[in-house]
Amino acid sequence: MAPPKNVPKPGRTLLALFAILVVLAGTAVLQGATTPKLGLDLAGGTTVTLSARTPNGAAPPAEQMEQAVKIMTQRVNGLGVSDAEVQKQGGDNIVVNVPGAGQSRVVNMIGTTAKLQFRQVFAAADGRPATGTSPAPSPSAGGGERADRGSGDRGDGDGDPNPAPSASASAGEPTPSSSAAPRGRAASGALTAPTPSANPSENPSATASPSPEPPASPGDAGASGGTDTSALYPGVRDQAVIKQFEALDCYNGDRRAPGSNDPGRDWVVACDQKSENGEVTKYILGPVRVLGENVDGAEALPPNAQQGQPSWSVSLDFDGKGADQFGQVTTEAYGAYQQDPTSARAQIAIVLDGQVVSAPAINQGPITGGTASIDGPPESFGQQYATDLANVLKYGALPLEFEQSSIDEVSSTLGSDQLTGGLIAGAIGLALVVLYCMVYYRGLGLVAVSSLAVASAITYLAVVVLGENMGFRLSLPHIIGLIVSIGITADSFIVYFERLRDELRAGRKLRPSVETAWKRARRTILVADAVTFLAALVLYFLAVGGVAGFAFAMGLTTLIDVIVVFFFTKPLVAVLSRTRFFGQGHPLSGVDARRLRREPGAVPASAARPTSQEV
């Protein structure tokens, strides 16, 4: 006789649940996390006041302030920080509260302006001012020893709250030359440029024609008087910018030259970051060719040794307009490179908040794929920094510049008495549920209590792991959501137990009744949990703050309820049905068929109508 198919194996199911618990507990232990992280209302945190600055010193427009609040909220959510608060205070201040102590890094990233610009380089020299009456170093001479180094030393002690890393926007490594202009490190393989066609009509963007002269700005040669030094700086038509370039000292101050972050200026002077050996380069940059608002997406990418990428990087994807503009400026830079490989105009400067991130040379053809990458040396450009930078670039630049008016560590806003009262209320509710289950279901009540204990263990471990890996912090709304979910979890047990007792009232034996009742109950359980989960999902996306936290906790525990019922409650009942105490219907087991049939109103299962939950 062939063995029956689809025989339930409750022991294997219980082992699967045990494996889930082991994985969660092991993950928490390996990460050194044993307790959940607490939110702002329970453990305090870091609060910073950001004051908006406008070019003319006037009050910032209300629309721009609202937009800044929205972008900062998106950034903090993208960083995975739970229960953070971003609020406008007065007409020109925004207050950011981040749970946990020592969150200045997160606050700095949230308040970073993140204005990204791509400009063509027209001159580059050492960051020191020109001495005496001798002209500044030739734009096409010197600095060749820095052609392959990556800037971005974030530990130079200059107090820069948001240092810029190095970057790559070239199709390959620049050709080494003792007279080449500083070009920043070009990450080999970070971008793939098409091979220029030999026929200009087939690939007009790859022609070797020199880049066109940029339009003259209001400060063109002669406007400021004095000696005309434009011959030393080919293509630069602003005498005031040349004088600023020669006088600028990038080794002092915060290395943000006046006007370097203004996209409306055709000509600007900017410094880059210190290299590992302490060198700084200054640049004369032409008009903005691509703005950060044309960046369609940003993603942090891990190191890839096979592609010559030793550190983390940030990949940028341009929209249609940005891709066209980037293709055009790289075409002009490549044309300048073909005419003179040492020309500074072969470089494209990536400027972030007024500082040159890097200025790689376009030496292997125009880049028309609509992508670029920002990278840096492995010692300073790690996963955390790349992720933070990608996050601020992904949501766009702030419409205003902000400076930190104050930053403080704050204590919890919720007193210990209120927290204790909430926990006592939850304990009372749990005790009443346990008491009801034990009195009404007797032996089956132990199954319900055990299921609640397993659900609590999974929930606790999930909160700990989420806090360590996603920044989830337990606040009072989360705790309320977890307490409310006790009723949802108990309801699933009750549905199954009642279906099982209906089968026993109809005169069926316990072991087959376990499977029959499960088939009737699981659909009701799934439908009820699905409705609860959808409600939590909608509430989470439509609400903010504490209400969203409540919805998140309720959705999480609803998913855990499904896992516990399927992987613990039902298999445990199946195992207990094989014991003498339950199998022979002991009066204290809760599955005594004779007692159930004597209950008032007891009817056979075959004659019972569907309950409202099943409908």
N, C-alpha and C positions, 0 to 999 in steps of 0.2 A: 504494500500500500504506500503510495507516494506521500511524502510529508506535506502538510498544509503550507500554502504560500502566505507570505506577508504576516508571519507570526510576529507579534510585538516582542521586542527585546528591550524591556524597560531598563535593564542593567546597563546596556550600552548608552542609552540616552542619558542616564544619570552620570555616567563617566564623561560624556561630552560636556555636560554642564560643569562638572568638576574641573575639566580641562580649561574651560573659559575662566573660571575663578583663579586657577593657577596662573594663567597667562596674565590676567589683570594684576594679580598680586605680585607676580614676578616683575612685571613692567614697573610697578610702583617702587619695589625694593631696589631694582637696578638703577632707577633714577634718583634714589635717595629721598623719595617723597612718601611720607606716612600719614600726613594729615592734609585735609583740604586747605587750599588758599582761601582767605577770607576777603570779602569785599570792603568797599570804602566805609559802609555803615557799621561794620563789625570790627575792623582792624585798622581803620585810618588809612592814610596814603600820602600822596604828594599833590600839592595844589600849586598852580602857577597862574599868574595874571599876565596876559599878553596885551600890550598896548599897541594899537594900530598907528602907523606913521604914514603921512601923506606927503608928497613932494613939496606942497606949498604950506604945510602946517595946518591946514583947515581940518574940520571935523570930517571923518570918513563917511561916505554915503551909506545909508542904512541897508541898501540892497547888497552892497559889497560885504558888509559885516555879516549879513545873513548867509551869504554865499560862503564866507570864510568859516562860519560855524558848521555849515553842512559838510564842507570838505574836511575839516578837522575831525568831525564825527566819523566820516568814512575812513579816514586814516586810522583812527584809534580802533575801529572795528576790524580793519584790515590787519592791524598788528596783533589781533587776537586778544586784546585786553578786554576782559569782561567787566561790566558795571562801571565803566568810566563815564564821566559827565563833562559835557562841553556846553557852556552857557554864556550868553552875552550879558555883560554887566555895564550899564550905562551906554553912552554913545560910541565909545572907542576902545572898550576893554572886553576881552574874552577870558573867562576863567575856566581852566581845565583841571579837573580832579581825577587822578589816576590812583586806583587802589594799590596798596602796598608801599613800603618805604623804599627809598632809593630808586625812584622811577624817573630821574632827571633825563635819562637817555630817551625814554619814550616821549616825555614832554617836549624835548628838543626836536625830535623828528616830527611831532604833530604840528609844532609852530614854525617849522621851516618853510620859507616862502616857496622854494623849489621852482624858481624861474629858470627854465632851461633854454639856451640859445645855441645855435650853430652859426659861427661866423668864419669867414675866410681870413687867414693870417696874412698880414702884409709886412710885418717886421717882427723880429725876435732878438733878444739880447739878454745878457745877464741882468738880474734884478737890481743891481746897484746903480745909482745915478751916475751920469757921465761926469768925469772929472775935468776940471779946468775948462779950457776952450776947445779941447779936442772933441770931435763929433762922437756920437754914440757908436757902439760897435755896429759894424755893417750887418744889415738884416740877413745877409746871405753868408755870413762868416761867423765862426766861433760856435762853441757849444756842441760840436760834433760828438764829444764824448758822452753826451746825454741822449743820444739818439735812441738807445735801447732801454733806458731806465724808466720805471713807472713812478709817477708822482703819487702823493697821497699819504705822506707820513702823518698819521693822525695823533702821534704822541710827541709832537715837538714842543709842547708846553706853551703854545701861543694863546691858549684860551679860546680857540676856535670851537664853538659849540657844534658845528656841523661841517667838518672838513670834507673836501671833495676828494674822491678817489681818482685814479688815472682812468683812461678810457681808450677804446679802440674804435676807429671808424674807417680803417684802411683795409685794403684787400690783402695785405701781407706786410712783411718786415721792410722798413725803408732800407735802401741801399746804403751801406756804411760809407761814410765820407768824412774826411777830416775837416772839411769846410762846410758840412751840411748844417742847416739851421736846426735848432732843437726841435724834435718832432714828437716827443713822448713815445711811449712804447706801443707798438702796433701788435696786437695779439694775432699771431698767425692762425688762420683758420677761423677766427671769430666771425668773419664775414666772407662771403664768396662773391667776387665781382666777375662779371662776364668778360671773356677774352675780347679785347677790342677787335673789331672787324677791319680788314684792310681796305674795304670799300666804304668810303664815307657815306654814300647814299644808303648803304644797308645799316649802318650804325652811326648816325650823325653825332651821337653823344660822345663818341670815342675819338673825335678828330683832335689833331695836335695843335689846333689854333690857340693862341694865347687867351687867357681869360680877359673878358672885357673890363674896361675901367669902370669902377663904381661911380655912381652919380656924385657930383660935388655937393658937399653939405654947406650950410650957411657959414661955416667957419673955414672955408677953403683958403688956399694959399693967398697971402696978401691981405686977408681980412684982419689978421692980428698984427700986421707989420713985422719988422725985424728981418733978420737974415733968412733968405729962402733956402731951406735945407732939404727940400723935397727931392733933390737929385740923389741924396743919400738914401732915400726911402721911396723906391719906385712905386708909383700907383697911389701913394698917400697924398691927399690934396688938402689936408687940414693942418696948417702950421701950428695951431694951438695944441692939437693932439701930439704933434711931434715934440713940442717943447715939454708937454706933460710927460711924454714917454722918456725923454732924456733926464728929466728931473726926478722921476719916480724912484723911490727906494722901497723895493718889495720886501726887504729884510726887516723893516720896522712896521709896527702897526698890525692890522688884521689882514693885510694883503688884499684889501678890496679897494681898488682905485675909485675916485669919485666918478660917478656916471657909468661904471662898468656894468651895472645891472639894469640899465635903462634901455629897453629894446627900441625906443624911439630915436636914439642917437645913431647916426650913420657911422661915426668913428669913435672907438673907445680904446682905452688902455687898460690892460688887465694883467694880473699876476697869476702864476700857477702855484701849486703847493710845493713845499720843500721836498727835495729828494732825500734819499737815504744819506747822502753825504752833505746835506745841508744847503744845496744849491737851489736857487729860485730863478725862474725865467719870467721876463715880462714881454708882453706882446702889444703890437698895434693891430687891432682887428677892424675889419670892414663892416659893412651893414649886416644886420641880421638876415640870414638866408632861410632858416627854419626855426620856428618857435616850438616851445614845449607843448603848447596847446595842440599841435599837430601830431603828438605822440598818441597812438591809439591804444597801446598797451605796453606794460613793462613787467618783466619776469626775472626773478633771481635764478641763475643757473649755476650748478656745481662745477668744480674744476674738471677739466677734460685734458688729461696729459697727452692723449693721442692727437688732439688738435692744437697742441702747444699752448693750452690755457691752464696755467698752474694755480690760479686762484678763482674764487667765485667771481661772477660777472653779472651784469644786469643787461638783459636783451631788450632793445626798444623796437617797437613796431610802429611805423608811421601810417597815418591815414593817406587817402589818395593824394590830397594836396601836399602833405608833407613828403611823401615819396617822390613826387615830381620835383619839389624844391630841393630835396637832398640829392637826387640824381643830377640836377642841374649844377649845383655848387661843386659836387665831386667831379663832374665833367670839366668844369673850369679849372679846378685844382690839378686834375690829371693833365690837362693841356699845359699848365704852367710847369709841371714836372717834366713833361716831354721836352719842353724848350730848355729848361735848366733844372737838373735834378737837385741843385742846392738852393733853389728859390724857396723863400719862406711862403710864397703864395701856393705852394703845393700842399700846404697843411690846412686842415679844417679844425678850428678850435671848438671844443665843446665847453660851453660856459654855464656853470651852475651857480646861481645866486652871486654873480659878479666875479667869480674866480674861474680860471681855466682849469677844467678837469684834466684835459689832455689835448694835444694838438697833433694827431697822427698825420703822416704824409699819405696822400693818395697816389701810390706809385705802381699800381697794377690794374689800372682801368677804372672807369666810373662805377659807382655803386648804385645800381638802379633797382635793387630788390626791395627797397623800402624798409631796411633794417639797419640798426647800428648796435654797438655794444659798449658798455662801460665796464672797465675792470681795473684792477690795481694789484700791487704786490701782495702775496699771500699773507704776510705778517700783519697787514693792516686792513685788508679787504676780505673779511671773513663772511660766514653765512649770515650772521646777524646783521652786519652792516649792509650787505647786499640786499637782504630781505627788506630792511627798513627803507633803503633808498628806492627800491622798486615800488614799495608801497606809496611813498609820497609822490613819485612821478606818475604812478598809475592814475591817481585821482586828480591830477592837474595842479597847477600852481595856485597859491592863494592870491586873491585879487589885491591884497594889501600886504605891506611889509609890517612885521610885528617885532617888538622887542620885549624882553622879559622885564616886567616891572617888579615882580617879586616871585620867589619860589620858596615854599615852606613844606615841612613835614607836618601833617595834621593828625590829630587823634581821631578815634572812631566817633561818628556822629550819633550812634545808637548806644544808649546806656546799657550797662550790664543787667539792670533790673528788667528792662524791656526784653532783652534777649533771653534771659532766664524765664520770663513769663511765657514767651513763645514756645520755648522748649518744653516747659511744663504742660502747656496746652496740648502739644503734640503727643507727649507721653500719656496724658489722660485719654486722648482719643484712641491711641493704639491699645491701651489697656482695656477700654470698653469693647473694642473689636475682638480682642483676644478672649475676653470674658464671654461675649455673646457666642463665639464659635465653640468654646468649650462646653457651655451649658446646652446649646441647641444641638450641636453636631457630635458632642462627646469625643469618641476616638478620632473621628474625622477632623475634629477641631485641632488635634495635634498636627495634622497635615497642613491645615491652614496657617497655624502658628509657625511651623517650619518653613513654609513657603514665604511668609512675610520676613522671616529671618534671612533667608537666602536672597530675597529681593533687596533687603536693606544692605547686605554685604556687597552685592553687585553694584548697587547705587553708590555706596561709599567709595568703592574702588574706582568706579567710573569717574566720580567727581575728583578724586585725587589725581588720576591719570590725565583727565582733561585740564586740570589746573596746571599740571607740569608741562603739558605739550601744547595747549591752546590758550593759555592765559585765563582759563575759567576760574572765577572767584565766587565763593559762596556768600550770598547776601541774604538779608531777611526775606525778600520776595522769593528767592530760590527755596528757602526753608519752608515757606508757606506752601509753595507748589509741591514740595516733597510730602508734606503732611496731608494735603488734599488727596494726593495720589494713593494714600493708604486705603481710602474707600474704594478707589477704582480697582486696586489690586484685589481687595477682599471680595468685590462684586464678581470677579472672574471665578474665584473659588466657589462662591455660593451657587452660581449658575451650573457649574459642573456637578456639585454635590446634589443639588435638587434633581437634576436629570438622572443621576445614579439612584437616588432614593425612589424616583418614579418607577424605574425599572424593577426595583425590589418589591414595591407595592403591587406590581403586576404579577408577582410570583416567579420571576426569573432568578436564576442563581447569580451569585455575586461576580464571579470571574467574567462570564460573558457580558454581564451588565456593565462592567467597567468600560469595555470597548464600545458597546452600543450607546451608552450615555455620552461617551466622549464624542462620538460622531454627531450626536445631536447638539452638544454644548459648544463645540469648538467654533462653529459658524457664528453662533450668537456672541461668543467672546471676541472673535476677530472683528465682527461688525461694530460692536460697542467700542473696542479699542481704536478702530480706524476712525470712527467719528470723533473720539476724544483727541486723537493725534492730529487730525485735520483742523480741529478747532484751535489746538495749541499752535499749529503751524501758521494759521492765518493771524492769530493774535500776535505771534512773535514778529512777523514781518510788518504788521500794521502799527504796532505799539512801540514805545521807546522806554528806556529806563527800567524801573522796577517791574512794570507790567510785562515787558519783554522777558525779563528774568524769570518771572512766574511762569510764563508760557514755555520757556525753554525747559525748566525743571519738570513741568507736567508732561511735556512731550517725551523727555528722556525716560521718565519713570513708566510711561505708557509702553514704550518699546521694551523696557525691562520686564514689565508685567507679562507681555507675550512670551518672552524667553523663559520666564519662570514657570508659567502655566504649562508650556509645551515640553520643557526639558526637566521639570522637577515635579510639579504637582501631579500631573497625570501618570508619569512613570512610577512615582512613589505610591500612588493608590493601587496601581497594578501589582507592584511588589507586595504591598500589605495584604492584598486580596488572596495571596497564596499562603498566608499565615493562618494558624488555627484560630487566633483571637478574632480576626476579621472574617475569615472564610466561613466559620461556623456561626457567625452572627451573634457574638457575645452582646449582652444587653448594654454594655458600656462602649461598644465599638461604634455606635452610630449607624450601623447598617444591619440592625436586627430586623429581618423581614416581618416577623410576627408582630412586633411592636409597630412597625410602619403601617401595616395593613389595618391595625386597630385605631389609627389616628382618625379624628373626625374629618370627613370630606375626602378620604383617600379613595382614589379611583384608579383603575388599570391604566397603564401608560398608553395602551392602544386606543383608549377612549378619551384621553386627555387632549384638549384643544391647545394649539400653539399659544405660548405666552406672548405678552406685548413686546418683550425684548426680541423674541424670535421673529415676530412679524416685522 
